[in-house]
């Protein structure tokens, strides 16, 4: 029931995803059961193709996150997290209230032991046809060097096991490539990352490297990463408004990616864009499936323990 236009794009996106998934993938819909069944019937879709969990409460997009989670235990967000914690579902995705999704992730799923802070990531299309993983893009506006170091581990694992990038090249976003460039945070982080065996660190990278095929993972604090993400969205919409059509430009359309994973927690959780249409929701479902099949949460636990 989350998102700006619920429930239509969520139901339509689930229908599209169900058609593409193999028989061993089962979609569970959390929301007003009567309304969901009516919407499926209106589309001549058999409700038996899905599991439906009745969630009569709705967390509005503008509600305070902590308060909403506590006062609406029968919302789709709350019941979804309960199911994920119990193991009734393997991965969870929503286009609902972002703050509530973050609070629910920490409260019900918990951070992987040893991880200082979870983060969210995005994939920017690079000029070589692949993707550059950027993290953090919003949760952690202020970071310490050891937090950024862990982001590099998380991003490297995500790039390798979900995006199939072998030995991903990890860079630290800075104002210059030289090792002494930047502020106290980036200088201290560079010293910590330089020579590490935990990931393939290639040094400082600049803003112009964001779309380069020569870097696979770019690490930064959440303040900087969010500016990068929003600027990429602005870049796409500005060129579309000018009537420019290009295959590479179209790869910036957020509908192609569906959502942002929360990395560093004990199960796969994806946060979708509130204005997602059915294509974005379908791709959000695909990303959730890919994270489950990659067994990413377990791999993160092993890496951090090591």
Backbone bond lengths (Angstrom), bond angles and torsions (degrees), N, CA, C in turn:
res aa  C-N    CA-C-N  psi(-1)  N-CA   C-N-CA  omega(-1)  CA-C   N-CA-C  phi
1 X - - - 1.459 - - 1.531 111.58 -
2 X 1.322 117.54 7.31 1.454 121.43 -176.75 1.516 112.79 -87.73
3 X 1.325 114.99 162.14 1.461 120.20 177.67 1.511 111.61 105.30
4 X 1.322 115.35 168.88 1.463 120.69 -176.25 1.521 113.20 -74.97
5 X 1.319 118.31 -22.24 1.469 120.72 -173.32 1.524 112.54 -126.91
6 X 1.334 116.31 23.89 1.471 121.05 -177.53 1.530 110.75 -62.19
7 X 1.353 117.00 151.57 1.464 125.65 3.17 1.528 114.62 -96.58
8 X 1.362 117.52 -1.52 1.467 120.38 -169.74 1.527 114.73 -54.16
9 X 1.349 119.82 -55.41 1.479 117.81 -177.03 1.518 112.73 -64.59
10 X 1.335 117.85 -31.34 1.462 120.20 179.36 1.526 110.92 -67.21
11 X 1.330 116.13 -42.98 1.466 119.93 179.41 1.526 110.39 -69.84
12 X 1.326 116.65 -45.07 1.466 119.11 179.78 1.530 111.18 -63.45
13 X 1.345 116.79 -39.26 1.455 119.97 178.27 1.514 112.20 -66.40
14 X 1.332 116.62 -37.81 1.468 120.43 177.77 1.525 110.64 -65.31
15 X 1.316 116.62 -37.97 1.477 120.58 178.36 1.525 109.90 -64.03
16 X 1.329 116.87 -44.77 1.471 120.66 179.02 1.530 110.44 -62.05
17 X 1.334 116.88 -43.30 1.458 120.30 -178.77 1.524 111.14 -66.15
18 X 1.320 116.61 -41.70 1.470 120.69 -178.32 1.523 110.84 -60.44
19 X 1.306 117.54 -34.51 1.460 121.19 179.69 1.528 111.68 -67.92
20 X 1.331 116.27 -28.46 1.465 120.12 -176.30 1.519 113.33 -93.54
21 X 1.317 117.30 -20.99 1.454 120.41 -176.32 1.517 111.50 -78.05
22 X 1.316 114.85 152.40 1.457 120.17 175.21 1.526 109.60 -73.61
23 X 1.318 116.16 168.94 1.466 120.97 -174.75 1.525 113.25 -65.07
24 X 1.338 117.39 -20.50 1.463 118.72 -178.26 1.525 112.95 -87.95
25 X 1.338 117.28 6.09 1.458 121.79 174.54 1.524 108.53 -109.08
26 X 1.318 116.52 124.04 1.462 121.83 -177.23 1.523 109.31 -119.93
27 X 1.318 117.08 128.63 1.457 121.73 179.28 1.527 110.43 -93.64
28 X 1.328 115.64 135.90 1.463 122.60 177.69 1.523 107.77 -114.44
29 X 1.316 116.46 126.13 1.463 121.84 -179.34 1.527 109.33 -104.27
30 X 1.331 116.59 126.85 1.461 122.27 177.78 1.524 108.59 -106.94
31 X 1.338 116.73 123.09 1.455 119.78 179.15 1.510 111.28 164.93
32 X 1.302 116.26 -167.59 1.463 122.65 179.06 1.533 108.69 -64.33
33 X 1.332 116.22 105.78 1.469 120.55 -172.13 1.522 112.44 -59.65
34 X 1.310 116.22 -42.57 1.467 119.68 -178.61 1.519 110.63 -63.69
35 X 1.316 116.22 -43.37 1.461 120.03 -179.86 1.529 111.19 -66.98
36 X 1.342 116.46 -41.15 1.466 120.07 179.41 1.522 110.68 -60.94
37 X 1.332 116.25 -46.76 1.464 119.77 -179.26 1.518 111.61 -63.70
38 X 1.333 116.49 -37.57 1.466 119.74 177.95 1.522 110.71 -65.06
39 X 1.334 116.09 -43.24 1.462 119.45 -179.78 1.532 111.17 -64.79
40 X 1.312 117.15 -38.67 1.460 120.57 177.31 1.529 110.89 -65.64
41 X 1.340 116.01 -42.15 1.467 120.10 178.85 1.520 110.81 -63.52
42 X 1.335 116.79 -40.04 1.471 120.56 178.46 1.522 111.61 -61.72
43 X 1.331 116.46 -24.38 1.463 121.40 179.57 1.529 111.32 -99.06
44 X 1.325 116.16 7.77 1.476 122.96 -179.52 1.529 111.06 57.30
45 X 1.348 116.39 39.60 1.462 122.79 178.95 1.518 108.83 -111.07
46 X 1.323 116.21 132.61 1.457 122.01 179.92 1.523 110.40 -69.33
47 X 1.344 116.70 119.75 1.464 121.30 179.75 1.528 111.81 -63.03
48 X 1.328 116.54 -20.82 1.455 120.54 179.41 1.517 113.83 -68.79
49 X 1.345 117.08 -9.75 1.462 120.29 176.80 1.530 111.89 -73.58
50 X 1.347 116.02 -13.74 1.452 121.29 -177.08 1.525 110.34 -126.68
51 X 1.324 116.03 156.85 1.460 120.62 163.36 1.525 106.82 -91.54
52 X 1.319 116.96 137.71 1.464 121.35 -177.91 1.523 109.17 -123.98
53 X 1.326 116.10 124.61 1.462 121.94 176.58 1.525 108.26 -109.35
54 X 1.321 116.41 119.57 1.461 120.18 -176.80 1.526 110.60 -68.86
55 X 1.322 115.81 125.35 1.462 122.43 178.80 1.528 107.70 -134.27
56 X 1.336 117.56 90.83 1.460 120.80 -172.84 1.528 114.38 -71.57
57 X 1.339 117.98 -25.31 1.471 120.38 -179.79 1.525 110.44 -81.79
58 X 1.322 116.02 149.10 1.469 121.31 178.55 1.519 108.86 -127.86
59 X 1.324 116.83 126.14 1.466 122.01 173.28 1.526 107.42 -87.08
60 X 1.317 116.40 114.25 1.460 120.34 -179.33 1.526 110.62 -69.48
61 X 1.312 115.99 157.55 1.462 120.56 -174.46 1.527 112.82 -64.62
62 X 1.337 117.36 -28.72 1.458 120.07 -176.71 1.513 114.83 -98.12
63 X 1.314 118.60 3.78 1.462 121.48 -177.35 1.524 112.06 -71.30
64 X 1.338 115.22 150.62 1.466 120.44 173.57 1.517 108.72 -65.64
65 X 1.323 116.68 128.82 1.463 121.82 -167.86 1.527 113.30 -62.38
66 X 1.313 117.33 -54.73 1.465 120.77 -175.56 1.522 111.18 -61.54
67 X 1.315 116.62 -42.92 1.459 121.77 179.29 1.519 111.19 -63.84
68 X 1.324 116.80 -42.58 1.463 121.07 -177.85 1.527 111.63 -64.93
69 X 1.322 116.89 -43.36 1.460 120.78 179.73 1.528 110.68 -61.87
70 X 1.337 116.36 -40.27 1.457 120.75 -176.99 1.521 112.10 -74.09
71 X 1.319 116.81 -40.44 1.455 120.74 -173.05 1.527 113.54 -89.99
72 X 1.321 117.55 -10.26 1.462 120.51 179.95 1.535 109.82 -127.09
73 X 1.347 116.67 68.78 1.468 120.34 -176.77 1.518 113.88 -68.13
74 X 1.328 117.12 -15.55 1.462 120.62 179.38 1.528 112.34 -104.74
75 X 1.329 115.19 24.11 1.464 119.09 174.75 1.518 109.50 -80.44
76 X 1.319 115.92 162.42 1.467 119.84 179.48 1.529 110.57 -62.71
77 X 1.345 117.62 -35.99 1.461 120.26 179.53 1.522 110.78 -65.22
78 X 1.336 117.20 -48.84 1.463 120.79 -177.59 1.524 111.74 -64.83
79 X 1.333 117.23 -46.39 1.461 119.96 -178.33 1.530 111.35 -67.78
80 X 1.321 116.65 -32.29 1.458 119.66 176.25 1.516 111.91 -63.20
81 X 1.317 116.39 -43.13 1.466 119.89 178.38 1.522 112.14 -67.88
82 X 1.324 117.07 -36.64 1.464 119.78 176.25 1.530 110.10 -60.82
83 X 1.330 116.14 -43.71 1.464 120.31 -179.54 1.523 111.21 -64.91
84 X 1.324 116.55 -38.46 1.468 120.65 179.50 1.523 110.52 -67.33
85 X 1.324 116.45 -41.80 1.466 119.79 -179.99 1.526 111.31 -64.06
86 X 1.336 116.99 -37.93 1.464 120.84 -179.10 1.524 112.61 -77.94
87 X 1.315 117.60 -12.89 1.459 120.33 -177.82 1.511 113.57 87.26
88 X 1.336 117.12 11.38 1.463 120.17 177.66 1.525 111.10 -72.06
89 X 1.331 116.91 -25.58 1.466 122.04 172.00 1.525 107.15 -128.65
90 X 1.327 116.64 159.02 1.461 121.73 -175.84 1.520 112.75 -98.84
91 X 1.325 117.32 -24.76 1.455 122.10 179.30 1.510 108.55 -151.56
92 X 1.326 115.92 155.04 1.463 120.19 -173.62 1.518 109.81 -137.05
93 X 1.327 116.86 135.74 1.461 122.08 179.73 1.515 110.08 -138.95
94 X 1.326 116.31 146.84 1.459 120.35 179.42 1.517 110.02 -154.00
95 X 1.331 115.82 147.46 1.464 121.72 172.07 1.519 110.49 -98.99
96 X 1.333 116.94 13.94 1.460 121.60 -176.04 1.519 113.56 -80.58
97 X 1.325 114.83 -164.04 1.455 124.64 -176.49 1.536 110.93 -50.03
98 X 1.339 117.35 114.92 1.464 121.49 -175.45 1.522 112.00 -61.51
99 X 1.336 116.56 -43.38 1.453 119.86 179.60 1.513 111.98 -61.33
100 X 1.335 116.54 -41.11 1.465 120.43 179.00 1.519 111.17 -65.97
101 X 1.331 116.93 -35.60 1.463 119.93 177.07 1.524 111.12 -65.76
102 X 1.319 116.86 -40.14 1.460 120.36 178.96 1.525 111.27 -67.96
103 X 1.334 116.41 -45.08 1.467 120.35 178.88 1.526 110.26 -62.56
104 X 1.336 116.48 -43.82 1.464 120.32 179.13 1.510 112.53 -62.43
105 X 1.324 116.87 -37.97 1.463 120.67 179.93 1.521 111.08 -62.01
106 X 1.333 116.16 -44.63 1.462 120.38 -178.35 1.523 110.87 -72.89
107 X 1.332 116.56 -41.55 1.467 120.48 -174.43 1.523 112.05 -71.97
108 X 1.329 117.17 -43.11 1.461 120.18 -171.78 1.524 113.90 -100.48
109 X 1.328 117.46 -33.28 1.461 120.18 -174.63 1.524 110.95 -99.97
110 X 1.311 116.84 -32.20 1.467 123.61 175.53 1.536 112.66 74.53
111 X 1.307 113.37 152.08 1.454 121.33 177.44 1.526 109.77 -77.00
112 X 1.323 116.66 143.22 1.468 121.15 175.88 1.531 108.91 -56.83
113 X 1.331 116.43 134.82 1.467 120.83 179.58 1.529 110.55 -55.25
114 X 1.322 116.44 126.20 1.454 121.11 -179.43 1.516 114.11 99.93
115 X 1.348 117.33 -17.17 1.464 120.69 176.68 1.522 108.75 -84.08
116 X 1.326 116.96 127.23 1.457 120.83 -178.43 1.521 111.31 -72.26
117 X 1.335 116.72 -47.24 1.459 120.84 -179.72 1.534 109.59 -146.08
118 X 1.318 117.48 134.49 1.469 118.96 171.31 1.523 109.56 -71.49
119 X 1.311 116.58 165.81 1.460 120.52 179.92 1.521 109.58 -145.49
120 X 1.307 116.12 167.71 1.460 120.55 173.76 1.518 109.07 -116.40
121 X 1.313 115.44 152.15 1.462 120.10 -173.28 1.522 110.48 -131.46
122 X 1.311 114.63 161.49 1.451 120.63 173.16 1.522 108.78 -136.55
123 X 1.324 115.85 160.63 1.466 121.57 178.62 1.520 108.68 -115.60
124 X 1.331 116.88 115.11 1.461 121.30 177.42 1.526 109.35 -95.57
125 X 1.329 118.11 133.08 1.465 120.18 178.89 1.523 110.64 -69.15
126 X 1.320 116.65 127.16 1.464 118.33 178.55 1.524 110.90 -98.18
127 X 1.314 115.81 171.02 1.458 120.83 -172.60 1.520 112.50 -71.62
128 X 1.325 117.61 -13.78 1.462 120.28 179.55 1.511 114.07 -87.31
129 X 1.337 117.05 0.33 1.459 120.64 179.36 1.512 113.80 99.55
130 X 1.337 116.76 -8.69 1.457 120.58 178.93 1.515 111.62 -101.82
131 X 1.343 115.28 -150.32 1.459 120.43 -177.26 1.521 110.52 -132.32
132 X 1.323 114.73 151.49 1.448 122.15 169.84 1.526 107.49 -112.47
133 X 1.321 116.56 122.08 1.457 121.97 -178.76 1.524 108.62 -85.35
134 X 1.335 117.36 127.40 1.457 122.29 179.07 1.523 109.28 -118.43
135 X 1.334 117.38 132.28 1.454 122.15 178.13 1.526 109.82 -158.62
136 X 1.319 114.37 142.71 1.444 133.81 2.87 1.532 109.11 -85.71
137 X 1.333 117.42 153.28 1.458 119.69 179.21 1.528 111.80 -122.14
138 X 1.347 117.17 27.21 1.454 114.54 173.91 1.506 119.29 166.47
139 X 1.318 119.58 -25.62 1.468 118.70 -174.22 1.521 111.51 -78.78
140 X 1.319 117.20 -44.60 1.467 121.66 -168.72 1.526 110.48 -110.16
141 X 1.330 115.85 90.87 1.463 119.51 -178.35 1.518 111.66 -67.05
142 X 1.322 116.44 -33.17 1.458 120.86 177.01 1.519 110.18 -119.08
143 X 1.322 117.66 134.70 1.468 121.31 -175.97 1.520 110.19 -135.69
144 X 1.333 115.48 160.31 1.449 123.10 170.88 1.532 108.26 -108.74
145 X 1.319 117.89 163.91 1.465 120.32 -176.73 1.525 114.34 -55.93
146 X 1.353 117.73 -40.10 1.460 118.54 -178.21 1.526 112.20 -68.42
147 X 1.339 116.52 -27.35 1.469 120.48 175.80 1.526 109.79 -69.26
148 X 1.322 117.48 -45.93 1.466 120.55 177.87 1.525 111.09 -62.96
149 X 1.314 116.51 -35.66 1.467 120.52 177.18 1.521 109.99 -59.79
150 X 1.329 117.37 -43.79 1.463 120.22 178.78 1.532 111.31 -68.68
151 X 1.332 117.46 -34.26 1.465 119.40 175.58 1.530 110.12 -58.05
152 X 1.328 116.36 -38.23 1.462 120.41 179.04 1.527 110.84 -62.66
153 X 1.326 116.71 -40.63 1.465 120.35 177.62 1.523 109.98 -63.77
154 X 1.333 117.11 -47.14 1.462 121.68 -178.85 1.525 111.09 -62.20
155 X 1.324 116.34 -45.06 1.462 119.98 -179.41 1.520 112.41 -65.92
156 X 1.320 116.40 -37.25 1.458 120.33 179.18 1.528 111.05 -65.12
157 X 1.323 116.72 -43.34 1.471 120.67 178.35 1.524 111.24 -65.68
158 X 1.326 117.11 -41.39 1.465 121.52 178.69 1.530 110.19 -62.46
159 X 1.323 116.55 -44.29 1.468 120.53 -179.92 1.522 111.45 -64.23
160 X 1.332 116.29 -40.13 1.457 120.25 -176.19 1.524 112.43 -72.49
161 X 1.328 117.50 -48.09 1.462 120.30 -169.12 1.528 114.63 -95.47
162 X 1.334 117.87 -21.05 1.465 119.71 177.50 1.518 110.88 -101.88
163 X 1.347 117.11 -37.32 1.468 120.62 -179.38 1.526 112.85 -102.36
164 X 1.334 117.45 3.75 1.464 122.63 174.39 1.522 113.47 57.49
165 X 1.326 116.97 40.82 1.463 122.18 177.52 1.530 108.26 -99.03
166 X 1.303 117.64 117.76 1.459 121.90 -178.66 1.527 111.14 -75.86
167 X 1.329 116.85 130.04 1.463 123.54 178.86 1.530 111.40 44.56
168 X 1.347 116.99 61.30 1.472 120.47 -174.51 1.519 113.44 -57.16
169 X 1.320 114.96 139.51 1.467 122.14 179.67 1.533 108.74 -84.94
170 X 1.327 116.94 123.93 1.463 123.23 -174.98 1.523 110.11 -109.11
171 X 1.342 116.50 129.16 1.453 121.43 177.56 1.518 111.44 -123.49
172 X 1.320 116.01 155.55 1.464 123.17 177.78 1.523 108.26 -103.26
173 X 1.324 117.70 121.04 1.468 121.31 -177.92 1.520 109.97 -68.40
174 X 1.341 115.01 126.61 1.456 120.23 -174.37 1.525 108.57 -149.48
175 X 1.330 116.68 179.13 1.467 120.63 -179.72 1.517 111.71 -93.17
176 X 1.319 117.09 5.07 1.455 121.79 177.10 1.516 109.86 -171.07
177 X 1.310 116.65 161.55 1.463 120.53 -176.65 1.527 113.02 -81.79
178 X 1.328 117.91 -21.00 1.456 120.83 -176.92 1.532 110.37 -66.31
179 X 1.321 116.67 146.99 1.462 120.42 -173.18 1.524 113.36 -67.90
180 X 1.306 119.09 -22.54 1.463 121.51 -179.95 1.528 112.58 -93.76
181 X 1.327 117.94 6.52 1.454 122.03 179.65 1.521 110.90 -75.64
182 X 1.327 114.93 160.89 1.448 119.88 170.88 1.516 114.40 96.53
183 X 1.343 114.89 -171.24 1.456 121.12 179.09 1.531 109.70 -90.77
184 X 1.319 115.95 -174.87 1.464 119.74 -178.08 1.522 111.66 -60.84
185 X 1.347 116.82 -35.84 1.465 120.41 -179.31 1.520 111.29 -63.91
186 X 1.324 117.52 -51.73 1.467 119.68 -176.10 1.531 111.29 -69.71
187 X 1.323 117.42 -33.25 1.471 119.18 177.98 1.528 111.16 -65.97
188 X 1.338 116.04 -43.75 1.467 119.68 179.33 1.522 111.09 -68.35
189 X 1.330 116.32 -36.96 1.465 120.05 179.76 1.523 110.52 -67.54
190 X 1.329 116.46 -40.28 1.471 120.16 177.78 1.527 110.01 -57.94
191 X 1.319 117.37 -46.21 1.466 120.31 -179.77 1.529 111.21 -60.77
192 X 1.317 116.53 -36.45 1.453 120.29 -179.52 1.533 111.42 -71.46
193 X 1.342 116.52 -38.03 1.470 120.86 -176.39 1.528 112.17 -81.25
194 X 1.305 117.07 -30.18 1.460 120.98 -173.59 1.532 111.04 -62.55
195 X 1.324 116.28 122.21 1.455 121.38 179.02 1.520 115.03 84.68
196 X 1.323 117.55 4.43 1.466 120.43 -178.57 1.524 111.81 -65.84
197 X 1.333 115.87 153.36 1.463 122.22 174.09 1.532 110.97 -103.72
198 X 1.346 117.16 -1.92 1.464 120.66 -175.44 1.527 113.20 -79.85
199 X 1.318 116.80 -20.69 1.466 121.54 177.62 1.524 107.80 -162.05
200 X 1.330 116.00 169.80 1.455 122.10 -174.64 1.534 109.98 -90.51
201 X 1.331 115.08 82.43 1.468 120.26 -177.16 1.521 110.19 -81.21
202 X 1.352 115.79 127.10 1.461 120.60 -177.34 1.526 112.09 -111.13
203 X 1.336 117.79 3.87 1.461 120.58 174.94 1.517 113.84 108.52
204 X 1.334 114.70 -169.46 1.463 120.87 177.65 1.523 110.87 -69.97
205 X 1.318 116.46 145.82 1.460 122.30 172.81 1.522 108.28 -130.13
206 X 1.308 116.15 156.00 1.459 121.67 -178.59 1.524 110.64 -106.22
207 X 1.336 115.31 172.62 1.454 120.30 -179.59 1.516 113.36 -57.12
208 X 1.326 116.81 -31.88 1.465 120.09 -179.53 1.525 112.55 -70.97
209 X 1.329 116.49 -11.52 1.468 120.88 178.71 1.524 112.95 -88.58
210 X 1.331 117.38 -4.55 1.469 120.85 -174.43 1.527 112.60 -57.63
211 X 1.301 116.83 -34.35 1.466 120.61 -176.56 1.524 111.93 -107.77
212 X 1.320 116.19 13.65 1.460 120.60 -179.02 1.529 110.66 -79.92
213 X 1.327 115.92 145.36 1.454 120.99 176.25 1.524 111.90 -79.65
214 X 1.341 116.49 -1.40 1.465 120.36 -177.11 1.522 113.36 -90.56
215 X 1.322 117.63 -0.72 1.460 121.57 179.89 1.527 108.37 -135.74
216 X 1.309 117.50 138.12 1.469 121.17 -175.93 1.525 113.49 -105.50
217 X 1.335 116.66 -33.48 1.465 121.28 -178.12 1.522 108.44 -134.22
218 X 1.341 116.49 129.63 1.457 121.06 177.12 1.521 108.47 -119.40
219 X 1.334 115.59 126.64 1.467 122.05 -176.24 1.521 109.68 -104.64
220 X 1.352 115.87 136.79 1.458 121.20 176.37 1.527 109.11 -159.83
221 X 1.324 116.85 170.32 1.460 119.76 175.15 1.531 109.24 -73.50
222 X 1.339 116.36 163.18 1.459 120.67 -174.52 1.510 114.57 -66.58
223 X 1.327 118.06 -28.32 1.463 121.22 177.18 1.523 110.07 -64.15
224 X 1.333 114.92 -51.92 1.468 120.14 -179.93 1.521 110.95 -63.86
225 X 1.340 116.40 -44.20 1.457 120.47 -178.00 1.508 112.99 -63.06
226 X 1.334 116.97 -35.88 1.464 119.41 179.25 1.520 111.15 -68.52
227 X 1.339 116.45 -37.56 1.470 119.99 175.48 1.522 110.04 -62.04
228 X 1.329 116.84 -42.96 1.469 121.35 178.42 1.523 110.53 -60.19
229 X 1.334 116.24 -47.38 1.464 120.56 -178.67 1.524 111.63 -62.02
230 X 1.343 117.04 -47.19 1.462 120.23 -178.59 1.540 111.44 -66.37
231 X 1.321 116.37 -33.70 1.462 119.27 177.68 1.527 111.16 -68.23
232 X 1.334 116.54 -36.30 1.468 119.63 176.26 1.529 110.36 -63.67
233 X 1.330 116.83 -40.79 1.465 120.54 177.08 1.527 110.53 -64.39
234 X 1.344 116.91 -42.12 1.465 121.05 179.27 1.525 111.04 -63.91
235 X 1.332 116.04 -39.79 1.467 122.56 177.49 1.531 109.96 -56.77
236 X 1.329 115.87 -47.20 1.461 120.77 -178.80 1.525 111.54 -62.89
237 X 1.335 116.92 -51.03 1.465 120.37 -175.18 1.524 112.42 -69.29
238 X 1.343 117.53 -32.10 1.455 120.27 178.32 1.531 111.06 -65.14
239 X 1.334 116.27 -43.57 1.461 119.67 -179.84 1.524 111.44 -71.67
240 X 1.334 117.16 -34.59 1.470 119.49 176.67 1.528 110.39 -65.43
241 X 1.335 115.92 -38.96 1.463 119.99 179.79 1.521 111.29 -63.76
242 X 1.321 116.14 -29.55 1.466 120.67 178.35 1.524 112.16 -84.70
243 X 1.323 116.63 4.80 1.455 120.70 175.67 1.510 114.92 77.48
244 X 1.328 116.66 18.69 1.459 120.58 -178.69 1.524 109.65 -85.23
245 X 1.310 117.21 124.69 1.461 122.63 179.11 1.524 109.28 -114.06
246 X 1.323 115.68 127.00 1.454 120.02 -178.22 1.520 108.18 -157.19
247 X 1.317 117.31 139.15 1.468 120.76 -178.08 1.527 111.71 -60.94
248 X 1.332 116.04 -41.37 1.465 118.46 179.56 1.528 111.17 -66.87
249 X 1.318 116.74 -42.48 1.462 121.04 178.44 1.521 111.02 -58.04
250 X 1.315 116.27 -40.37 1.464 120.20 -177.46 1.531 111.88 -64.39
251 X 1.307 117.06 -21.13 1.469 119.69 178.90 1.524 111.85 -71.48
252 X 1.347 117.77 -10.15 1.458 120.98 175.58 1.528 112.25 -84.92
253 X 1.293 117.48 -7.18 1.463 121.02 179.54 1.532 109.42 -66.24
254 X 1.331 116.86 119.96 1.473 120.60 -175.86 1.526 112.49 -61.15
255 X 1.340 117.16 -20.73 1.459 119.45 178.86 1.528 111.51 -58.79
256 X 1.324 116.58 -27.42 1.461 120.19 -177.15 1.522 112.90 -71.45
257 X 1.320 117.21 -17.03 1.466 120.53 -172.51 1.521 112.92 -115.80
258 X 1.316 117.01 -28.27 1.456 120.42 169.50 1.503 115.66 84.82
259 X 1.325 119.48 -39.21 1.450 118.60 -176.78 1.511 112.57 -178.91
260 X 1.339 114.03 177.49 1.464 121.89 -178.82 1.522 110.21 -113.52
261 X 1.320 118.45 123.56 1.460 121.07 178.07 1.527 111.59 -72.12
262 X 1.322 116.39 144.66 1.460 121.51 168.37 1.525 106.65 -92.47
263 X 1.308 117.48 115.70 1.458 121.77 -178.34 1.530 110.46 -101.64
264 X 1.322 115.01 142.53 1.452 119.91 178.33 1.513 114.10 103.20
265 X 1.345 117.26 5.44 1.457 120.80 174.73 1.530 108.60 -109.81
266 X 1.335 116.46 172.88 1.466 120.99 -167.16 1.531 115.79 -82.17
267 X 1.321 118.53 3.26 1.463 121.18 177.99 1.524 108.83 -158.18
268 X 1.335 117.79 158.35 1.470 120.21 -178.37 1.532 112.36 -69.38
269 X 1.327 115.65 123.59 1.466 122.63 175.48 1.515 108.17 -133.21
270 X 1.339 115.96 131.57 1.460 122.05 -179.03 1.523 108.76 -121.25
271 X 1.331 116.55 132.93 1.464 121.69 175.64 1.522 108.19 -103.98
272 X 1.329 116.35 119.79 1.453 121.13 179.19 1.517 112.19 -91.80
273 X 1.313 116.69 162.11 1.464 123.17 177.50 1.523 108.99 -69.16
274 X 1.332 117.27 136.08 1.469 120.65 -178.71 1.512 113.75 -59.59
275 X 1.320 117.78 -28.18 1.463 121.26 -178.96 1.524 112.62 -97.10
276 X 1.328 116.49 20.29 1.468 120.80 -177.68 1.522 112.19 -58.22
277 X 1.344 115.81 139.67 1.465 120.59 169.96 1.526 108.16 -96.41
278 X 1.325 116.02 -173.25 1.463 118.65 -174.56 1.533 113.13 -65.78
279 X 1.337 117.95 -29.90 1.460 120.54 178.46 1.525 110.11 -68.30
280 X 1.336 116.13 -43.12 1.465 119.85 178.21 1.526 111.16 -63.40
281 X 1.332 116.91 -40.25 1.464 120.47 178.98 1.524 110.20 -65.08
282 X 1.324 117.30 -42.66 1.463 120.48 177.31 1.532 110.45 -57.84
283 X 1.334 116.31 -46.19 1.460 119.43 -179.16 1.525 112.14 -69.73
284 X 1.323 117.20 -28.43 1.461 120.51 173.03 1.527 110.00 -63.67
285 X 1.321 116.45 -40.70 1.470 120.88 176.99 1.530 110.91 -64.33
286 X 1.323 116.66 -40.21 1.464 120.79 179.92 1.530 110.90 -64.45
287 X 1.338 116.52 -42.42 1.456 119.91 179.25 1.526 110.89 -64.50
288 X 1.321 116.63 -39.11 1.463 120.53 177.33 1.522 110.74 -61.58
289 X 1.318 115.88 -45.45 1.469 120.35 176.98 1.527 111.07 -59.81
290 X 1.330 116.85 -43.93 1.462 120.60 -178.01 1.534 111.09 -63.31
291 X 1.331 116.44 -38.16 1.463 119.30 179.12 1.525 111.29 -68.38
292 X 1.324 116.33 -37.64 1.468 120.13 176.98 1.525 109.96 -64.63
293 X 1.328 116.41 -48.49 1.460 120.32 -176.89 1.531 111.82 -67.39
294 X 1.321 117.14 -26.71 1.468 120.41 176.97 1.524 111.74 -77.70
295 X 1.341 116.58 -10.19 1.475 121.37 -179.14 1.526 109.57 55.17
296 X 1.332 115.70 41.78 1.461 120.89 -170.96 1.523 112.83 -65.05
297 X 1.314 117.81 -40.75 1.470 120.01 -177.50 1.528 111.16 -60.74
298 X 1.325 116.90 -41.99 1.470 119.71 178.65 1.516 111.00 -66.48
299 X 1.318 116.88 -40.11 1.469 120.13 179.18 1.534 111.20 -63.19
300 X 1.328 115.83 -37.20 1.469 119.62 177.98 1.527 110.41 -65.22
301 X 1.327 116.81 -42.72 1.461 120.81 178.97 1.537 111.03 -59.79
302 X 1.315 115.90 -43.41 1.466 120.34 179.86 1.528 110.61 -64.00
303 X 1.348 116.31 -44.42 1.461 120.31 -177.98 1.521 111.60 -63.63
304 X 1.325 116.04 -42.54 1.466 119.92 -178.18 1.533 110.19 -68.38
305 X 1.328 116.00 -40.89 1.478 119.64 178.59 1.526 110.63 -62.27
306 X 1.334 116.07 -37.27 1.461 120.36 -178.95 1.524 111.30 -70.04
